[in-house]
Each structure stands twice: as C-alpha cells, then as structure tokens.
Amino acid sequence: MHNSAKAYMKSLDDLREFCQHDHLDLDKFLVPILKFAIKETSSEIGVVGLVDDESQSWLRLRANHVVGSDPNQWMHGGSLILPVGGKELSMSERSLSGYVAHTQKSYRSDNVIADAFYKSIDEQVQSELVVPIVKGRKILGVISVESRTIYNYTEIHQELLETIADIMSDRLEIFLQQDQINYYFLPALK
C-alpha cells in the first residue's frame, strides 16, 4: 500500500477512535471533525447544521459549529435557521444544506454562483460539497465544506465526506438525544 494511502487510512481510523470516545461537549466533538474534513478536502470552511428533531423542517447552524469563517459576519445571535426543502421553497429560503437535509443525498456544487440552491455566506466561496448525516432513516444534520476554488471537489472528496458523516452519526445521535432530554426535562427539575 502506498504511504499516502496508509496515512489516509490511519487518519480515518483516528477519526473513528475519536468518535467512539465519550465527549461531554457537542462543540468539542464537532470542531475537530470539521478541521479534519477541511484538511482532507482542501477546503477553507466547514459547517455542521443540525436538523430540528420535532418538525424536521428546520436546520440550525450555530456559530461554534463553523470552522474557517467568521460566522458573526453572516449569523445574527449566534445561529442561523435554514428551512429544509427543495424547489417548493422560495429562492430566498433555499440553501444547499436545506436541500441536502430534504433529499438526504449528497450534493456537490462546482460553481455556486450558477447554483439555484446556494445561499451565500462568504462572497469568496466558489464551490461547496454538502453531505447528509443520517442514522438509520433519520436525518440528523448535514456536514458542509466550502472552497474558494471553483470545481474544487471530486467524487473522492464526496466519498470521504460521506465516510466522515457515517463515522460521526452514532455519537451525534447520542448528543442529540441528550440535548432533547435536557430541553424537555431539565426545566421541569429546576
């Protein structure tokens, strides 16, 4: 096996091991994964958006789930809510992340300027790759990488990001279940 292939496999093994550990904080879980995804896909920006568990119709992007961009430039109040959907959404509501959460299929935009679903968060971004994070048949969220280079992403990048999404899905599901329990039951216990 070639040295670069060995290094790549080792990196994925390290990611699997990282995802198997107990993490007390969702941010400390997601940020290293985003940094890994950015590095391995030659990207500048990485974002994880989480689907609203109840309605499945909203995707929440939080400022501390963004790596490589200053989210304060495009987020107000530390988060951005995107509708989940496709062509039924108005042009102003559409986003690649919302579309991927809707279809549960990966989407690669080689030239975001020409893409009807692209929602600009950084004027320098030229291409974007978004992959669903799915556990069983349930959509948990999406992981997105963005590049300032047009036609940056290949099928190999897409397969890698799909592998990352698959590796992280078990632990992310646990975090989301804990978050839902905390949301519903902790206020009642206070």
Legacy VTK file of the C-alpha trace (Angstrom):
# vtk DataFile Version 3.0
C-alpha trace
ASCII
DATASET POLYDATA
POINTS 190 float
0.000 0.000 0.000
1.311 3.475 -0.896
2.420 5.699 2.014
-0.229 8.349 1.301
-2.953 5.675 1.265
-1.643 4.339 4.594
-1.678 7.829 6.084
-5.224 8.359 4.803
-6.432 5.071 6.317
-4.689 5.925 9.602
-6.427 9.319 9.638
-9.834 7.658 9.185
-9.002 5.131 11.916
-8.038 8.011 14.228
-11.352 9.715 13.426
-13.280 6.511 14.183
-11.481 6.203 17.514
-12.158 9.876 18.325
-15.880 9.404 17.611
-16.074 6.357 19.882
-14.897 8.272 22.949
-17.354 9.891 25.291
-17.441 13.614 24.686
-19.102 15.854 27.221
-19.498 18.756 24.835
-21.003 18.791 21.335
-18.722 21.639 20.247
-15.578 19.741 21.301
-16.872 16.807 19.292
-17.748 18.690 16.087
-14.846 21.153 15.746
-12.073 18.509 15.373
-14.223 16.655 12.834
-14.717 19.857 10.830
-10.983 20.604 10.942
-10.276 17.087 9.664
-12.852 17.451 6.868
-11.419 20.832 5.824
-7.880 19.470 5.709
-8.725 16.293 3.800
-10.918 18.038 1.201
-8.652 21.068 0.634
-11.406 23.386 1.856
-11.401 26.701 3.663
-14.713 26.459 5.540
-16.546 23.644 7.305
-20.024 23.755 8.848
-22.331 21.292 10.593
-26.050 22.047 10.595
-28.409 20.084 12.837
-31.991 19.266 11.902
-34.773 20.240 14.307
-35.806 16.913 15.801
-39.503 17.632 16.150
-40.569 19.091 12.835
-37.636 18.014 10.636
-38.355 21.222 8.703
-35.558 23.440 10.030
-31.785 23.213 10.011
-29.860 25.124 12.692
-26.311 26.311 12.085
-24.594 27.503 15.257
-21.576 29.813 15.275
-19.476 27.345 17.249
-20.128 24.650 14.609
-18.332 26.679 11.923
-14.606 26.396 11.203
-12.659 28.627 8.820
-15.071 31.558 8.606
-16.216 34.269 10.967
-19.881 33.353 11.478
-20.572 36.710 13.125
-20.438 38.239 9.643
-23.462 36.241 8.463
-25.136 34.983 11.644
-27.182 37.081 13.988
-27.426 35.960 17.581
-25.004 33.059 17.160
-27.155 30.893 14.912
-28.784 30.711 11.521
-32.013 28.827 10.822
-32.479 27.403 7.326
-35.662 25.779 6.019
-35.370 22.138 4.960
-36.803 21.700 1.477
-36.393 21.767 -2.269
-37.995 23.539 -5.192
-41.142 24.266 -3.186
-39.143 26.853 -1.206
-38.844 30.419 -2.428
-35.458 31.447 -3.824
-34.678 33.404 -0.648
-35.369 30.344 1.551
-33.260 27.878 -0.440
-29.861 26.597 0.635
-27.705 23.648 -0.341
-27.721 22.460 3.273
-31.525 22.628 3.488
-31.820 20.818 0.165
-29.467 18.016 1.263
-31.370 17.625 4.549
-34.567 17.374 2.466
-33.306 14.821 -0.083
-30.882 13.036 2.259
-28.491 12.843 -0.691
-25.060 14.397 -1.105
-24.784 17.462 -3.323
-21.700 18.887 -4.981
-21.824 22.387 -6.436
-18.805 23.033 -8.642
-19.780 26.664 -9.217
-22.019 28.111 -6.510
-22.691 31.302 -8.465
-24.651 29.266 -11.020
-26.472 27.157 -8.399
-30.118 27.983 -7.634
-29.852 26.448 -4.145
-26.689 28.176 -2.993
-27.084 30.665 -0.127
-24.036 32.902 0.113
-22.350 33.203 3.479
-18.935 34.163 2.133
-18.565 36.055 -1.141
-15.262 34.308 -1.856
-16.731 30.790 -1.849
-16.706 29.220 -5.312
-17.689 25.582 -4.682
-19.454 23.620 -1.960
-19.962 19.991 -1.005
-22.780 19.036 1.395
-23.416 15.550 2.773
-26.316 14.353 4.956
-25.624 12.910 8.390
-28.102 10.056 8.659
-28.661 7.381 11.297
-30.895 4.604 10.019
-33.505 6.519 8.054
-33.412 9.590 10.274
-31.679 12.781 9.130
-29.617 14.256 11.978
-27.996 17.081 10.073
-25.551 17.933 7.319
-21.823 18.496 7.058
-20.675 21.041 4.510
-17.270 22.084 3.209
-16.708 25.162 1.076
-13.809 26.251 -1.101
-12.676 29.500 -2.649
-11.637 27.462 -5.698
-14.116 26.695 -8.461
-14.517 22.962 -9.242
-12.639 22.061 -6.049
-14.491 18.856 -5.189
-14.258 15.434 -6.794
-16.095 12.159 -6.319
-13.270 11.137 -3.965
-13.892 14.207 -1.776
-17.596 13.359 -1.731
-16.941 9.746 -0.728
-14.587 10.937 2.015
-17.128 13.401 3.422
-19.815 10.685 3.271
-17.480 8.408 5.255
-16.903 11.170 7.822
-20.680 11.696 8.143
-21.191 7.963 8.627
-18.429 7.722 11.246
-19.806 10.630 13.277
-23.509 9.683 13.082
-23.632 7.320 16.097
-22.086 9.799 18.526
-24.041 12.723 17.078
-27.301 10.828 17.581
-26.404 10.346 21.256
-25.692 14.076 21.636
-28.997 14.981 20.009
-30.929 12.564 22.226
-29.258 14.042 25.323
-29.989 17.548 24.081
-33.661 16.674 23.586
-33.887 15.160 27.068
-32.216 18.230 28.582
-34.528 20.553 26.657
-37.703 18.831 27.829
-36.859 17.616 31.320
-34.234 19.871 32.908
-36.513 22.942 33.186
-39.083 20.791 34.995
-36.477 19.627 37.514
-35.357 23.160 38.442
LINES 1 191
190 0 1 2 3 4 5 6 7 8 9 10 11 12 13 14 15 16 17 18 19 20 21 22 23 24 25 26 27 28 29 30 31 32 33 34 35 36 37 38 39 40 41 42 43 44 45 46 47 48 49 50 51 52 53 54 55 56 57 58 59 60 61 62 63 64 65 66 67 68 69 70 71 72 73 74 75 76 77 78 79 80 81 82 83 84 85 86 87 88 89 90 91 92 93 94 95 96 97 98 99 100 101 102 103 104 105 106 107 108 109 110 111 112 113 114 115 116 117 118 119 120 121 122 123 124 125 126 127 128 129 130 131 132 133 134 135 136 137 138 139 140 141 142 143 144 145 146 147 148 149 150 151 152 153 154 155 156 157 158 159 160 161 162 163 164 165 166 167 168 169 170 171 172 173 174 175 176 177 178 179 180 181 182 183 184 185 186 187 188 189
